[in-house]
């Protein structure tokens, strides 16, 4: 995973420097509409998703969405995600 994160950080992007970004991880079930729900919350909180990765679990119908967003918008986005009943974590890329 560390290699993948390093590779993502080295991709050309309009997102700005890593210190201006936050990585948010959201535990999700494998069901239709989950990605749309999270994207709708991003829209509602004016959060731009610069990068998105889905890490599927080999043990069942669970996974983790890994989102790269602007650090300034991250707190409101996380609050909205948690408010919808999802478990998530956030960390700045500094």
N, C-alpha and C positions, 0 to 999 in steps of 0.2 A: 504494500500500500504506500509506503514511503516513496518508492520509485515512481508510482503513478502520480502522486501528489507533486513531486518534483517536476515530472514531465508536464503536468497541467500548468504549473506556475511558469514554465518556460515557453508556453505557447503564446504566439502573438495575440494580443487582445486590446480592446479599447477600455478595459476595466481599470486601468491605472496601476500604480505600484502595489506590490503585495501588502504593504502596511495600510493601504486604504481598503482592504478586503477582509471579509469574514467568511469562514467556512461553516455552514450549518448542516448538521446531520439529523435526518428525520427518520425514525423507525416507522415503517409502513407495512401494511398487509398487501399481498398480491391480489388486487381486485380492480375491476374497471373503475375509472374515475379518480383514483387517488392522485395521480399526477396533475389532473385538471384541478382538483381541490387545492393543492399546494400552489399551483400557478395562479389560481384565482385569488388566493390570499396575498400573493406577491403583488398582483395588480391592485388589490384593495389597499395595500400599504405603500404603494408607489415604490416597490422594490424591484430593481432590475436584476434578473438572474443572469450572471455572466457565464456560468458554466454549470452543468448538471451531469451527475453520474448516478446510475442505479446499481447498487451492489446487492445482488440476489443472494439469498441464504440457501445453502445446500440442504439444510435440515427441514425446510418446510416452505410455506407460502408467506414468508416474511422477507423483508429487505430493508435497505437503508438508502434514502435519497441523500446525496451529497451535493449541496448547492453552494456556489460561490457568489456572494452578493457584496454590495457596497457596505462597508462597515458602518456608515452613518445611518443606514436604513435597517440594519440587522436587528436591533432590539425590538422595534415595532413589529417586524416580520415574525420574529421568534414568539412574541406575545400572542400574535394572531394564530400561529400554528398551535401553540399550547392551548389557546382558547378553544380550538376545535377538537381537543382531546388527543392530539399527537404528543409523543415524547420526542424531545429533540435536545441537541446540545449545539453550542456555538463556540468558535474560537477564532480570534484574530490571527492573521497570517504574519504578524510582526515577529 
